[in-house]
Every structure is written in structure tokens, then in C-alpha cells.
Amino acid sequence: MTATVIISTTPAGRPTASATAVRRARVAGWVAALHDEVTDAFTALDGGGRFGEERWQRAEGGGGVSRLLVDGATFEKAGINRSVVDGPLPAAVRARFGGRGAMGEPLSFFAAGVSLVVHPRSPLVPTVHLNVRYVELTDGSGELRDAWFGGGTDLTPTYPSPEDARAFHRALRAVCDVHHQSLYPRFKAGCDAYFRNAHRGGEARGVGGIFFDHVRPDEDLSALDGPALFAFAGDVGRSLGTAYAPIVDRRRTARYGERERRLQLRRRGRYVEFNLLHDRGTLFGLQTGARIESVLMSLPPVASWTGMSSTSPGDRPDSLDAALEAMLVPRDWAGEED
């Protein structure tokens, strides 16, 4: 898909209402096309299941489309959503939202994006998350005050397979390098810093990937203009075809037992903790009137919080846990030798 959207964070004069409407309509079309493409890719990757769809409207402005696959051939649960929402920026979300002027005068926001979370049936296949988004802030007169891109993707294994982490990161590095060689190391570091359970001593959620926010045209290390950043965001949105699908194909038919399943459920518990306590997207959706089921689609269908205090030896962490925890320490996965 070729990006056709053109934006500027320093417009010459006040934009007309029609120009804003045209720009936002193009963004909405970009999001819808990416949503369909990713849904088709994961339908094929599952190999048997189908996504159901629900459309929703937000009272303050905009809405979205939620797609959910449950009990598929490969995925126990997979959610792929898109949303295009707008309205006054609530005071409760200003600090987390960021952006130029977000903490000053009242502003309105426009946010459009695609997000997915996939929880495989097999513990040997890692969970994956991805989202890409475009955001604008405008003042009371409709003048564009800020515009930026955000998103990323990260891998959360529930079984220790270092080769999967290396393959995932190498594929992401290749995607980033097409646009600028500074992007992967910068956004990998951002991912390593963000996906952490602060209440558990900063434990990482998984083996990372890339994460970026408030990336503006012609700024910082990227040196990319608006259309180029849309192209980059689109490539990130499609990146799981090379970064994740080969892992699924390699692992999905491998045998596993109750020991591996117990570890999967414990690690899913950590995933739930991060998404409910720390994830910006979850909090933003809950605080801006989005459809609750869509906001919480990232949660796994089954998880466990049984820990060392359990009286059942089978539920206590063992060597698999230790091997997986060793993988959670950030490192140069893409540069490691097999």
C-alpha cells in the first residue's frame, strides 16, 4: 500500500475545515486498508478460524471496527481492531497523551490506528502484539498544533526459544533499515524500556521488538517527512508476515504437555498485569469512551496467577521459568549468532 497522506506540523496559516476533513478521510482510508490486510493475513495464518466483526460508535466522535477470532486452529484468541476517534482531549489523559501544548489550553484530538494481540493455543508459539497510529492535536479554532506517529510490535514468549527472539528482531531490523538505519536501534531501546511491569521490579513483559511514540515528520533521528512516516508505519503494520508468521509455522505442530501449558498461563498473568496497570493504549481507550470489549481484547482467554505459595508442586516455577526469565533481560537479539 502506498501512503498518500500528507501532513505538516507547522502549517502556513490556519487550515480550512475542508482540508482537515480531506486529510482525516485519507488517514481513515489508510487505517481501514491496513486493517483488512492484516486481518486477511492472520486468517490465513490461523488455518481454520474466522474473525467475527463488530462496529461501534463513540458518543464524543468517531468509532471503530473490532474483529475477534476465538478457538481457531492455531490461535486461542486473536483480536485485530481499528479505530478513528476525535473530540475534546480529556483532562484526565493529557499527561499520558503527551504532545505539544497538551498540558496547556483545551485541545481536541484525532487518533486513528490499527492494533492487534494474538494469543496462540500452543505454549511453544509466542504471543505477539502490534499497533500503529497517527495522532493530531488542534486548538479551539481548528489550527493544527501537533501531529505524530506511534506504534510498534513486541514478542512475548511463554516458552524459552532464543532462536525465535533472534528471528523476530532480525526481521524488524530489516523492516526499519529500509527507511533509515537509525530507526531499529532507537525503537528497540524504546521497546525495552516501555514493556516492563514496574510493580514487579521492572520485569520485562517479553523479549521486546520496536516501540515508538511522538515521532514527527522531519524531526529527530528519522529525518523522514509525512508521507515517508506513513510508509514506515504501514510497513511496521505488515511486518509480522516476515517477523512472526515463520515462527508460527515452525512451532505450531510441535508437541507440548501440561508443564508447558502451566508456564504459558503464568506468563499470560504477567501480560494481563502489564496491560491493565501500565499500557498507555488501554488507559487511553478506557478514559476516552471507547468500546470496552475492544479496549480489553488484548487480554488472554485463560491465565493463572498461581505462584510459589501453591501447595501443588506442579504449579511452582521450575527450570523452564528460569530459562524464560533469562530471555527477558534485554540484549542484542538481532546481532547474536545462532
C-alpha positions in Angstrom: 0.0 0.0 0.0 1.4 3.4 -1.0 1.0 6.2 1.5 -0.9 9.2 0.1 -1.4 11.2 3.2 0.5 14.5 3.6 0.7 16.3 6.9 2.6 19.2 8.3 3.1 20.1 12.0 3.8 23.7 11.1 1.1 24.7 8.7 1.3 28.1 6.9 -1.9 29.7 8.3 -5.0 28.2 9.6 -6.2 25.1 7.7 -9.7 25.1 6.3 -12.3 22.7 7.7 -12.4 21.0 4.3 -8.7 20.5 4.2 -8.8 18.9 7.6 -11.7 16.7 6.6 -9.9 15.5 3.5 -6.7 14.8 5.4 -8.5 12.8 8.0 -10.6 10.9 5.5 -7.3 9.8 3.8 -6.0 8.7 7.2 -9.2 6.7 7.9 -8.8 5.0 4.5 -5.2 4.1 5.2 -6.2 2.6 8.5 -9.1 0.6 7.0 -6.9 -0.8 4.2 -4.2 -1.9 6.7 -6.8 -3.4 9.0 -8.2 -5.5 6.2 -4.8 -6.6 5.0 -3.7 -7.7 8.5 -7.0 -9.5 9.1 -6.6 -11.5 5.9 -3.0 -12.4 6.8 -3.9 -13.7 10.2 -7.0 -15.6 8.9 -4.7 -17.4 6.6 -2.0 -17.9 9.3 -4.5 -19.5 11.7 -5.5 -22.1 9.1 -9.1 -22.7 10.1 -10.7 -20.0 12.2 -12.6 -16.9 11.1 -12.8 -13.4 12.6 -16.2 -12.1 13.8 -16.7 -8.3 13.4 -18.5 -5.7 15.5 -18.7 -1.9 14.6 -19.0 0.7 17.3 -19.5 4.4 17.6 -18.1 6.7 20.2 -20.6 9.4 21.6 -17.9 12.1 21.5 -16.9 11.4 18.0 -15.7 8.6 15.7 -15.7 4.9 16.3 -14.1 1.6 15.2 -14.3 -1.9 13.9 -13.4 -4.8 16.2 -12.5 -8.3 14.8 -12.1 -11.3 17.1 -11.1 -14.9 16.4 -11.7 -17.4 19.2 -10.7 -21.1 19.3 -9.1 -21.1 16.0 -6.9 -23.8 14.6 -3.7 -22.1 15.8 -4.8 -19.1 17.9 -6.8 -19.5 21.1 -7.7 -15.8 20.8 -6.8 -13.2 18.2 -8.1 -9.6 18.2 -7.5 -7.1 15.4 -9.1 -3.7 15.8 -9.1 -0.3 14.1 -10.4 3.0 15.4 -10.7 6.5 14.2 -11.8 8.8 17.0 -11.9 12.5 17.8 -13.1 15.0 20.3 -12.0 17.1 23.2 -8.9 15.9 24.9 -10.0 14.9 28.4 -8.0 16.5 31.2 -7.5 13.0 32.8 -5.4 11.8 29.9 -3.4 14.8 29.0 -0.2 13.9 30.9 -0.1 10.4 29.4 -1.2 11.5 26.0 1.7 14.0 25.5 2.1 16.2 22.6 2.9 19.9 22.3 0.6 22.0 24.4 -1.3 19.0 25.8 -1.0 20.4 29.3 -2.0 23.9 28.4 -5.1 25.3 26.8 -8.1 23.0 26.0 -7.3 21.0 22.8 -9.1 18.5 20.6 -7.6 15.3 19.4 -7.9 13.0 16.4 -6.4 9.5 16.6 -6.5 6.7 14.1 -4.8 3.3 14.2 -4.8 -0.5 14.0 -3.9 -2.8 16.9 -3.7 -6.5 17.3 -2.9 -9.0 20.1 -2.6 -12.7 19.3 -2.6 -15.5 21.9 -1.7 -18.8 20.3 -3.1 -22.1 21.5 0.3 -23.8 21.8 2.7 -22.6 24.6 5.5 -23.1 22.1 4.2 -20.3 19.9 4.8 -16.8 21.4 2.2 -14.2 21.9 2.5 -11.1 19.7 1.3 -7.5 19.9 1.3 -4.8 17.2 -0.1 -1.3 16.8 0.4 1.7 14.5 -1.3 5.0 15.0 -1.5 8.6 13.8 -2.5 11.4 16.1 -3.3 15.1 15.8 -3.9 17.9 18.3 -5.9 21.0 17.3 -6.8 24.1 19.2 -10.2 25.8 19.6 -10.0 27.5 16.2 -9.1 24.2 14.5 -5.4 25.1 14.0 -3.1 22.0 13.9 -0.9 22.2 17.0 0.9 18.9 16.8 0.8 15.6 14.8 2.8 12.4 15.3 3.1 8.7 14.7 3.4 5.9 17.2 3.2 2.2 17.4 5.4 -0.9 17.3 5.4 -4.6 17.9 6.8 -6.9 20.6 7.1 -10.6 21.1 6.1 -12.4 24.4 7.3 -16.0 24.5 5.7 -18.4 27.0 8.4 -21.0 26.4 12.2 -20.3 26.2 13.1 -20.3 22.5 16.0 -17.8 21.9 16.1 -18.6 18.2 12.6 -17.1 17.9 13.7 -13.9 19.5 16.6 -13.6 17.2 14.5 -14.2 14.1 11.9 -11.7 15.2 14.4 -8.9 15.8 16.3 -9.6 12.6 13.1 -9.2 10.6 12.2 -6.0 12.4 15.7 -4.6 11.8 15.3 -5.3 8.1 11.9 -3.5 8.0 13.4 -0.5 9.8 16.6 -0.3 7.7 14.6 0.2 4.5 13.6 3.6 5.9 16.6 4.6 8.0 19.3 2.7 9.8 18.9 4.7 12.9 15.3 3.5 13.5 15.8 -0.1 14.7 18.3 0.6 17.5 16.4 3.7 18.6 13.0 2.0 18.7 14.3 -1.3 20.1 15.6 0.7 23.1 12.2 2.3 23.4 10.5 -1.1 23.5 12.9 -2.5 26.1 12.2 0.5 28.3 8.4 0.5 27.9 7.1 -3.1 28.2 8.0 -3.6 31.8 6.0 -4.4 34.9 7.2 -1.7 37.2 5.3 -3.2 40.2 7.4 -6.4 39.7 10.8 -4.7 39.9 10.8 -3.7 36.2 10.4 -7.3 34.9 10.2 -7.2 31.1 7.0 -8.5 29.5 8.8 -10.3 26.8 11.8 -10.2 24.5 10.9 -6.8 23.1 10.7 -5.6 19.5 10.3 -1.9 18.5 8.2 0.8 20.1 7.9 4.5 19.1 5.7 7.4 20.0 5.6 11.2 19.2 7.6 10.7 16.1 7.1 13.7 13.9 7.9 14.5 10.3 11.4 15.9 9.6 12.4 15.6 13.3 14.8 13.6 15.4 16.9 10.8 14.0 14.4 9.6 11.4 14.6 12.6 9.1 11.5 11.4 7.3 8.7 13.6 6.0 5.0 12.9 6.5 4.4 10.5 3.6 7.6 8.6 4.4 6.5 8.2 8.0 3.1 6.8 6.8 5.0 4.4 4.6 7.1 3.3 7.6 4.1 2.9 9.8 2.4 0.8 7.1 5.5 -1.4 6.8 5.5 -1.9 10.6 1.8 -2.8 10.4 2.6 -5.5 7.8 5.9 -6.6 9.5 4.5 -9.7 11.2 4.4 -11.5 7.8 8.2 -11.8 8.0 8.8 -11.4 11.7 6.1 -13.6 13.2 4.5 -15.9 10.7 7.6 -18.1 10.2 7.8 -18.6 14.0 4.2 -19.8 14.0 4.8 -22.2 11.1 7.9 -23.6 12.8 6.3 -24.1 16.2 2.6 -24.8 15.9 2.7 -28.6 15.4 5.4 -29.3 18.0 4.2 -31.4 20.9 3.8 -30.0 24.4 2.4 -31.1 27.8 0.9 -29.8 31.0 4.2 -28.4 32.2 4.5 -26.1 29.2 0.8 -25.1 29.5 1.2 -24.1 33.1 4.1 -21.9 32.2 2.1 -20.3 29.4 -0.8 -19.5 31.8 1.6 -18.0 34.4 3.3 -15.8 31.8 -0.1 -14.7 30.5 -0.9 -13.5 34.0 2.1 -11.1 33.7 0.7 -10.0 30.3 -2.6 -9.1 31.9 -0.9 -7.2 34.7 1.0 -5.0 32.2 -2.0 -4.3 30.0 -4.3 -3.3 32.9 -1.7 -1.4 35.0 0.7 0.2 32.6 -0.3 0.1 29.0 -1.0 3.6 27.6 -3.4 2.4 24.9 -5.6 0.5 27.3 -5.8 3.5 29.7 -6.4 5.9 26.8 -9.3 3.8 25.5 -10.9 3.4 28.9 -10.6 7.1 29.6 -12.0 8.3 26.3 -15.2 6.3 26.0 -14.0 3.6 23.6 -15.9 0.3 23.4 -14.8 -1.6 26.5 -14.7 -5.0 24.8 -12.4 -3.6 22.1 -10.1 -2.0 24.6 -9.8 -5.2 26.6 -9.4 -7.5 23.5 -5.7 -7.8 24.4 -6.4 -10.0 27.5 -5.9 -13.7 27.1 -8.9 -16.1 27.4 -7.2 -18.1 30.2 -4.4 -17.0 32.6 -3.0 -18.0 36.0 -1.5 -16.3 39.0 -0.5 -19.4 40.9 2.9 -18.8 42.4 5.5 -20.3 44.8 3.0 -20.3 47.7 1.0 -23.0 45.9 0.8 -26.4 47.7 0.8 -28.2 44.4 4.4 -28.8 43.2 3.2 -28.9 39.6 2.2 -25.3 39.8 5.5 -24.0 41.1 8.1 -22.3 38.8 10.8 -24.6 37.6 13.7 -24.7 35.2 11.5 -23.6 32.3 10.6 -20.5 34.2 14.3 -19.8 34.9 15.2 -20.2 31.3 12.4 -18.0 30.1 13.3 -15.3 32.7 16.9 -15.3 31.4 15.5 -14.4 28.0 13.7 -11.3 29.4 17.0 -9.4 30.0 17.4 -7.0 27.1 20.1 -7.9 24.7 21.2 -7.5 21.0 19.0 -10.3 19.6 19.4 -9.2 16.0 23.2 -9.2 16.3 23.5 -12.6 18.1 24.8 -15.6 16.3 22.6 -18.7 16.1 
